[in-house]
Amino acid sequence: MRRALLLIGLTASLVCPALAQTPATFGDSAKALIGTWEFSNADRDKICSATFKSDTTKFGFKVEFDKKCAELFPAVGDVVAWTFPDNDLLRFVDAQGKALVEFSEVEDGIYEAPTPGLGVLFLQNAAAAGGAPRPPDQFAGAWAITRRGGPPICTLTLSANAAKDGFALTVKQGCDAAIAKLNFTQWRLDDDELLLVPARGTPWRFEDGDNDTWRRVPAGADQIGLVRQ
């Protein structure tokens, strides 16, 4: 009986390889992809963003799409993870580990995926996309202001809702007194910089860094940063 059960298990694993969980590898190819990329079709009349993370899931690593992606590309609603083993294809996979979209690198920082029913899809980094503007939905959520890379000294919630010259911003209680008195009321994007705009005075400008960390510019002794929570 035991031998029969072993044979059944072996046969099932051979017949249904798609259901077997394969450990995701995080090599140099995957490391280079971490961050936010432009996701578009060939005509570039459908553009949204995909953020690749290093958090592991059952079949790969976590990927997040902005809200617009699900409207433009309904197939992403079934995507639960991404995988990118070295010397292999970049794949979006579903909850069964099945590849829904497979990308190959055609140029430095540009990936394409001929996909039945969807045409050719592209992933491009900011440089390859020619600095295409990033949607406000991508920034919505909780952020923290830090000093010298230390713990949060103020927590903010950025919204994608329009407010005057930018988008709404909420400052949570418990902020450092020096920041609280600035009374930040909104945020906006200016080319490649993110601005926190006070009720009066000069906006604080931040440039994009690594791992959802933005650095205040010009840099000062306090080394102020803006970090996604």
C-alpha positions as CSV (number, residue, x, y, z in Angstrom):
1,M,0.0,0.0,0.0
2,R,2.8,2.4,0.9
3,R,4.5,1.7,-2.4
4,A,1.3,2.3,-4.3
5,L,0.8,5.7,-2.6
6,L,4.4,6.7,-3.4
7,L,3.8,5.8,-7.1
8,I,0.6,7.8,-7.2
9,G,2.3,10.8,-5.7
10,L,5.2,10.5,-8.2
11,T,2.8,10.2,-11.1
12,A,0.8,13.3,-10.0
13,S,4.0,15.4,-9.8
14,L,5.0,14.3,-13.3
15,V,1.5,14.8,-14.9
16,C,0.8,18.2,-13.2
17,P,4.1,20.1,-13.0
18,A,2.3,23.4,-13.1
19,L,0.8,22.7,-9.7
20,A,4.2,22.0,-8.1
21,Q,5.6,24.8,-6.1
22,T,9.0,25.9,-7.4
23,P,11.2,28.1,-5.1
24,A,11.7,31.5,-6.6
25,T,15.3,32.5,-7.3
26,F,16.5,36.0,-6.6
27,G,19.5,36.5,-8.7
28,D,21.1,39.5,-10.4
29,S,18.3,39.7,-13.0
30,A,15.6,39.9,-10.3
31,K,17.6,42.4,-8.2
32,A,17.9,44.8,-11.1
33,L,14.1,44.9,-11.6
34,I,13.2,46.0,-8.1
35,G,11.3,49.3,-8.2
36,T,8.6,50.8,-10.3
37,W,8.4,50.4,-14.1
38,E,6.2,51.7,-16.9
39,F,3.8,49.1,-18.2
40,S,2.3,49.8,-21.6
41,N,1.1,48.5,-25.0
42,A,3.0,48.9,-28.2
43,D,1.0,52.0,-29.2
44,R,1.6,53.6,-25.8
45,D,-2.0,54.7,-25.6
46,K,-2.4,52.4,-22.5
47,I,0.2,53.2,-19.8
48,C,0.3,52.4,-16.1
49,S,2.9,51.3,-13.7
50,A,4.1,48.0,-12.1
51,T,6.1,47.9,-8.9
52,F,8.4,44.9,-8.4
53,K,9.1,44.0,-4.8
54,S,11.5,41.5,-3.1
55,D,8.8,40.1,-0.8
56,T,8.4,36.4,-1.5
57,T,5.0,34.7,-2.3
58,K,4.1,31.1,-3.0
59,F,5.2,31.2,-6.7
60,G,7.6,34.1,-6.8
61,F,7.8,37.7,-5.6
62,K,5.2,40.4,-4.9
63,V,4.2,42.8,-7.7
64,E,1.8,45.7,-7.4
65,F,0.0,47.5,-10.2
66,D,-1.5,51.0,-10.0
67,K,-5.3,51.1,-10.1
68,K,-5.3,52.1,-13.8
69,C,-3.6,48.9,-14.8
70,A,-6.6,46.6,-14.0
71,E,-8.8,48.8,-16.3
72,L,-6.3,49.0,-19.1
73,F,-5.1,45.4,-18.9
74,P,-7.7,43.2,-17.2
75,A,-5.3,40.2,-17.2
76,V,-3.2,41.8,-14.5
77,G,-6.1,41.1,-12.1
78,D,-5.0,37.4,-12.1
79,V,-1.3,38.2,-11.5
80,V,-0.2,37.3,-8.0
81,A,3.6,37.3,-8.4
82,W,6.6,37.7,-10.7
83,T,9.7,35.6,-11.3
84,F,12.9,36.3,-13.1
85,P,15.6,33.6,-12.8
86,D,18.9,34.5,-14.3
87,N,19.3,33.7,-18.0
88,D,15.5,33.1,-18.2
89,L,12.3,35.1,-19.0
90,L,10.6,37.6,-16.7
91,R,7.1,36.2,-16.0
92,F,3.9,37.3,-14.4
93,V,2.2,34.3,-12.8
94,D,-1.2,33.5,-11.4
95,A,-2.3,31.8,-8.2
96,Q,-1.5,28.4,-9.7
97,G,2.0,29.4,-10.7
98,K,1.0,29.5,-14.4
99,A,2.8,32.2,-16.5
100,L,0.3,34.7,-17.9
101,V,2.8,37.1,-19.5
102,E,6.4,36.3,-20.4
103,F,8.8,39.2,-21.1
104,S,12.2,39.1,-22.7
105,E,14.8,41.9,-22.6
106,V,15.1,43.5,-26.1
107,E,17.2,46.5,-25.0
108,D,18.8,47.7,-21.8
109,G,15.9,48.5,-19.6
110,I,13.2,47.5,-22.1
111,Y,11.3,44.3,-22.0
112,E,8.6,43.1,-24.4
113,A,6.0,40.3,-24.3
114,P,4.0,39.3,-27.4
115,T,0.8,38.1,-25.6
116,P,-2.3,36.5,-27.3
117,G,-5.3,38.7,-27.1
118,L,-3.3,41.7,-25.8
119,G,-0.7,42.3,-28.5
120,V,2.8,43.2,-27.5
121,L,3.3,44.5,-24.0
122,F,6.2,46.5,-22.7
123,L,8.0,47.2,-19.5
124,Q,10.4,50.2,-19.4
125,N,12.4,51.9,-16.7
126,A,12.1,55.6,-16.3
127,A,15.1,56.4,-18.4
128,A,14.0,54.1,-21.3
129,A,10.5,55.6,-21.2
130,G,11.9,59.0,-21.7
131,G,10.9,60.2,-18.2
132,A,7.2,59.5,-18.7
133,P,5.2,61.1,-15.8
134,R,4.4,58.7,-13.0
135,P,0.7,58.6,-12.0
136,P,-0.3,60.0,-8.6
137,D,-1.9,56.7,-7.7
138,Q,1.6,55.3,-7.5
139,F,2.4,57.6,-4.6
140,A,-0.8,57.3,-2.6
141,G,-0.4,55.9,0.9
142,A,1.6,56.3,4.1
143,W,5.0,57.9,4.0
144,A,7.4,58.9,6.8
145,I,9.9,61.8,7.0
146,T,13.2,60.7,8.6
147,R,16.3,62.4,9.7
148,R,19.8,60.8,9.0
149,G,18.1,57.5,8.1
150,G,16.7,57.2,11.6
151,P,13.1,56.3,12.8
152,P,10.2,58.4,11.5
153,I,9.9,61.9,12.8
154,C,6.6,62.6,11.0
155,T,4.1,60.4,9.2
156,L,2.1,61.6,6.2
157,T,-0.6,60.2,4.0
158,L,-0.4,61.2,0.4
159,S,-3.7,61.0,-1.6
160,A,-4.3,60.9,-5.4
161,N,-7.2,63.3,-4.9
162,A,-6.7,66.7,-6.5
163,A,-6.2,69.7,-4.2
164,K,-5.5,73.2,-5.5
165,D,-2.2,73.0,-7.4
166,G,-1.5,69.4,-6.5
167,F,-2.9,66.5,-4.5
168,A,-4.2,66.2,-1.0
169,L,-1.9,65.4,1.9
170,T,-2.7,64.6,5.6
171,V,-0.2,65.0,8.4
172,K,-0.7,62.5,11.3
173,Q,-0.4,63.5,14.9
174,G,2.9,63.2,16.7
175,C,5.1,65.0,14.1
176,D,8.3,66.6,15.1
177,A,7.5,70.2,16.1
178,A,9.8,71.7,13.5
179,I,7.9,69.9,10.7
180,A,4.4,70.3,12.2
181,K,4.7,74.1,12.2
182,L,5.3,74.0,8.4
183,N,1.7,72.8,8.0
184,F,2.1,70.7,4.8
185,T,-1.2,70.8,3.0
186,Q,-0.5,69.2,-0.4
187,W,2.0,67.4,-2.6
188,R,2.8,67.4,-6.3
189,L,5.4,66.2,-8.8
190,D,7.8,68.5,-10.6
191,D,9.6,66.6,-13.4
192,D,11.5,63.9,-11.4
193,E,11.0,65.5,-8.0
194,L,8.3,65.1,-5.4
195,L,7.3,68.3,-3.6
196,L,5.7,68.6,-0.1
197,V,3.9,72.0,-0.1
198,P,3.4,73.9,3.1
199,A,0.5,76.4,3.7
200,R,3.1,79.2,3.4
201,G,6.7,79.2,2.3
202,T,8.9,77.1,0.0
203,P,8.1,73.5,-0.8
204,W,10.4,70.7,0.3
205,R,11.8,69.0,-2.7
206,F,12.8,65.3,-2.8
207,E,14.6,63.3,-5.5
208,D,14.0,59.6,-6.0
209,G,16.5,57.2,-4.3
210,D,16.4,53.5,-3.8
211,N,13.8,51.2,-2.3
212,D,11.0,53.8,-2.0
213,T,13.3,56.3,-0.3
214,W,13.4,59.9,-1.5
215,R,16.1,62.3,-0.5
216,R,15.5,66.0,0.2
217,V,17.3,68.4,-2.1
218,P,19.5,70.3,-1.7
219,A,20.9,67.9,0.8
220,G,21.5,69.3,4.3
221,A,23.2,68.3,7.5
222,D,19.9,66.7,8.7
223,Q,19.8,64.3,5.7
224,I,16.0,64.4,5.5
225,G,14.4,61.5,3.7
226,L,10.9,60.5,2.7
227,V,10.2,56.8,3.0
228,R,7.2,54.8,2.0
229,Q,5.6,52.9,4.8
